[in-house]
Amino acid sequence: MRRIALVLACFLLTAPGGVAARAEEGPATATPGEETPAVAQPTRAERIDALLETLRSSEDESEARQAEREVLSLWLESDSDTIDLLMDWALGAMQEKRYPRALDFLDRVIVMRPDYVEGWNKRATVYFLMDDYGQSIADIGRVLELEPRHFGALSGFGMVLQALGDDARAMAAYRDALAIDPHLDTIRDALDELEAKEIGESL
C-alpha cells in the first residue's frame, strides 16, 4: 500500500509548465502600413482540454508523459504570488514529511482561494499520508467537484478506498483515473492486482 502511496505523493512534483498543445497557424501577411492581426491564444481551460485529450488518446508514450506533466503544471498555477509562495512552502514541508506544517500552509491556501483545485488536492494527499482517510476523502470530493477529470485525485481516491478495504469502489476509481490518463502504470498495476484478487476469491 505504501508503494502506491508514493505514487500519489509524486503528483506533488510537477515539471515546469511547457508549451500547451495548440493549433498552429501560418504567419499572417500584411501590406505595408497595416498591422498584423493578433492571433488569439488559447485560454488556460482550452489548453487543459487539449492536453487531457492528448493524454487520453495518444499512443506515443513520450507525448503522453509530456502532456501529463503540462496539465499537472497548469492545475498547479494559481495566478497569485501569495498562493504560489504558500504552495511552495507546503510542498517543501511535505517532502520533508512535516505534515502538520504542510497542513497549516494548505489551510491558508484554501481559505484564501476555495476555488483553487490544487489546494484541496495537496491537502487530501497530506491527510492520506497521515492515514486520516476521512479528511482525505472529503478533500478529494471537493477536488472532483471543481475538476472531475483530475486523474491524480481519482487515483488518490482509489488508494484511500483500497486502504479501507473497499476493493470494489477502489477498482472503480482506478478505472475512472485510467480512462482519463491511460498511462498511470502504477495505478494500472494496482487495478490488475485487485482484479486478480477478486478472481481468486471467486474460485
C-alpha positions as CSV (number, residue, x, y, z in Angstrom):
1,M,0.0,0.0,0.0
2,R,2.8,2.4,0.8
3,R,4.2,1.7,-2.7
4,I,1.2,3.3,-4.4
5,A,1.1,6.0,-1.7
6,L,4.4,7.1,-3.0
7,V,2.8,7.5,-6.4
8,L,0.2,9.8,-5.0
9,A,2.9,11.9,-3.5
10,C,4.7,12.0,-6.9
11,F,1.8,14.1,-8.2
12,L,3.2,16.9,-5.9
13,L,6.2,17.3,-8.1
14,T,5.2,18.7,-11.4
15,A,7.7,19.7,-14.1
16,P,7.7,23.3,-15.1
17,G,4.9,24.0,-17.5
18,G,5.8,23.7,-21.1
19,V,4.0,25.0,-24.1
20,A,0.5,23.5,-24.2
21,A,-0.9,21.8,-27.3
22,R,-2.3,24.4,-29.6
23,A,-3.3,24.8,-33.3
24,E,-0.5,26.3,-35.3
25,E,-1.4,28.9,-37.9
26,G,0.8,30.1,-40.8
27,P,2.3,33.5,-40.4
28,A,-0.1,36.3,-41.3
29,T,0.9,38.6,-44.1
30,A,0.2,42.3,-44.1
31,T,0.7,45.0,-46.7
32,P,3.0,48.0,-45.8
33,G,1.3,50.2,-43.3
34,E,-1.0,47.6,-42.0
35,E,-0.7,45.9,-38.6
36,T,-0.5,42.1,-38.4
37,P,-3.7,40.9,-36.8
38,A,-3.2,39.4,-33.4
39,V,-3.6,35.6,-33.2
40,A,-5.9,34.6,-30.3
41,Q,-4.0,32.5,-27.8
42,P,-5.8,29.5,-26.2
43,T,-7.1,30.0,-22.7
44,R,-5.8,28.0,-19.8
45,A,-9.0,26.0,-19.8
46,E,-8.6,25.3,-23.5
47,R,-5.0,24.2,-23.0
48,I,-6.1,21.8,-20.3
49,D,-8.8,20.4,-22.5
50,A,-6.3,19.8,-25.3
51,L,-3.7,18.2,-23.1
52,L,-6.3,15.9,-21.5
53,E,-7.4,14.8,-24.9
54,T,-3.8,14.2,-25.9
55,L,-3.3,12.2,-22.7
56,R,-6.4,10.1,-23.3
57,S,-5.8,9.3,-27.0
58,S,-2.1,9.4,-27.6
59,E,-0.3,6.1,-28.1
60,D,3.1,7.9,-28.0
61,E,4.4,7.4,-24.5
62,S,6.8,10.4,-24.7
63,E,4.0,12.7,-25.9
64,A,1.6,11.4,-23.2
65,R,4.1,11.9,-20.5
66,Q,4.7,15.5,-21.6
67,A,1.0,16.2,-21.7
68,E,0.7,14.7,-18.2
69,R,3.4,17.0,-16.9
70,E,1.9,20.0,-18.5
71,V,-1.6,19.5,-17.3
72,L,-0.3,18.9,-13.7
73,S,1.7,22.1,-14.0
74,L,-1.4,24.1,-15.3
75,W,-3.5,22.8,-12.4
76,L,-0.8,24.0,-10.0
77,E,-0.9,27.5,-11.4
78,S,-2.7,29.9,-9.1
79,D,-2.1,33.4,-10.7
80,S,-1.3,34.6,-7.2
81,D,2.2,35.2,-5.9
82,T,0.9,34.7,-2.3
83,I,-0.7,31.4,-3.1
84,D,2.3,30.2,-5.1
85,L,4.6,31.0,-2.1
86,L,2.3,29.2,0.3
87,M,2.2,26.2,-2.0
88,D,6.0,26.1,-2.4
89,W,6.2,26.1,1.4
90,A,3.6,23.4,1.7
91,L,5.3,21.2,-0.9
92,G,8.6,21.6,0.8
93,A,7.1,20.6,4.1
94,M,5.5,17.6,2.5
95,Q,8.8,16.4,1.0
96,E,10.3,16.8,4.5
97,K,7.4,14.8,5.9
98,R,6.4,17.7,8.1
99,Y,2.8,17.1,7.6
100,P,1.2,19.4,10.3
101,R,3.2,22.3,8.9
102,A,2.1,21.5,5.4
103,L,-1.5,21.4,6.6
104,D,-1.1,24.9,8.1
105,F,0.0,26.3,4.8
106,L,-2.6,24.5,2.8
107,D,-5.4,25.6,5.2
108,R,-4.4,29.2,4.4
109,V,-4.4,28.5,0.7
110,I,-8.0,27.0,0.9
111,V,-9.3,29.9,2.9
112,M,-7.8,32.4,0.5
113,R,-8.8,30.5,-2.7
114,P,-11.5,28.0,-2.1
115,D,-11.9,27.5,-5.9
116,Y,-8.2,26.5,-6.3
117,V,-8.1,22.8,-7.1
118,E,-4.6,22.1,-6.0
119,G,-5.1,23.5,-2.6
120,W,-7.7,20.8,-1.9
121,N,-5.7,18.1,-3.8
122,K,-2.5,18.6,-1.9
123,R,-4.3,18.8,1.4
124,A,-6.1,15.5,0.5
125,T,-2.6,14.0,-0.2
126,V,-1.3,15.2,3.2
127,Y,-4.3,13.7,5.0
128,F,-3.8,10.4,3.2
129,L,-0.1,10.3,4.1
130,M,-1.2,10.9,7.7
131,D,-3.7,8.0,7.5
132,D,-6.6,10.4,8.0
133,Y,-8.7,8.8,5.4
134,G,-12.0,10.6,6.2
135,Q,-10.5,14.0,5.8
136,S,-8.7,12.9,2.6
137,I,-11.9,11.7,1.1
138,A,-13.7,14.9,1.9
139,D,-11.0,17.0,0.2
140,I,-10.9,14.6,-2.8
141,G,-14.6,15.2,-3.1
142,R,-14.0,18.9,-3.3
143,V,-11.3,18.4,-5.9
144,L,-13.6,16.4,-8.1
145,E,-16.4,18.9,-7.8
146,L,-14.0,21.6,-9.2
147,E,-12.3,19.3,-11.7
148,P,-13.9,15.9,-12.4
149,R,-11.1,15.0,-14.7
150,H,-8.4,15.2,-12.1
151,F,-6.7,11.9,-12.5
152,G,-4.4,12.4,-9.5
153,A,-7.4,12.9,-7.2
154,L,-9.2,9.9,-8.7
155,S,-6.0,7.8,-8.2
156,G,-5.8,9.0,-4.6
157,F,-9.5,8.2,-4.1
158,G,-8.8,4.6,-5.2
159,M,-5.8,4.4,-2.9
160,V,-7.9,5.6,0.1
161,L,-10.6,3.1,-0.7
162,Q,-8.2,0.3,-1.1
163,A,-6.6,1.2,2.3
164,L,-10.1,1.0,3.8
165,G,-10.6,-2.4,2.3
166,D,-13.3,-1.3,-0.2
167,D,-11.8,-3.0,-3.2
168,A,-14.9,-2.8,-5.4
169,R,-15.0,1.0,-5.2
170,A,-11.2,1.3,-5.3
171,M,-11.3,-0.6,-8.7
172,A,-14.0,1.8,-10.0
173,A,-11.9,4.8,-9.0
174,Y,-8.8,3.4,-10.6
175,R,-10.7,2.7,-13.8
176,D,-12.0,6.3,-13.8
177,A,-8.5,7.6,-13.4
178,L,-7.2,5.3,-16.2
179,A,-10.0,6.4,-18.6
180,I,-8.6,9.9,-18.3
181,D,-4.9,9.0,-18.2
182,P,-4.2,5.5,-19.5
183,H,-0.5,6.0,-18.8
184,L,-0.7,5.7,-15.0
185,D,1.3,2.5,-14.9
186,T,1.3,2.0,-11.1
187,I,-2.4,2.6,-10.9
188,R,-2.9,0.0,-13.7
189,D,-0.8,-2.4,-11.7
190,A,-2.8,-1.8,-8.6
191,L,-6.0,-2.4,-10.5
192,D,-4.6,-5.6,-12.0
193,E,-3.8,-6.8,-8.5
194,L,-7.2,-6.1,-7.2
195,E,-8.9,-7.7,-10.2
196,A,-6.7,-10.8,-9.7
197,K,-7.6,-10.9,-6.1
198,E,-11.3,-10.7,-6.9
199,I,-11.0,-13.6,-9.4
200,G,-9.0,-15.6,-6.8
201,E,-11.7,-15.1,-4.2
202,S,-14.4,-16.1,-6.5
203,L,-12.9,-19.5,-7.3
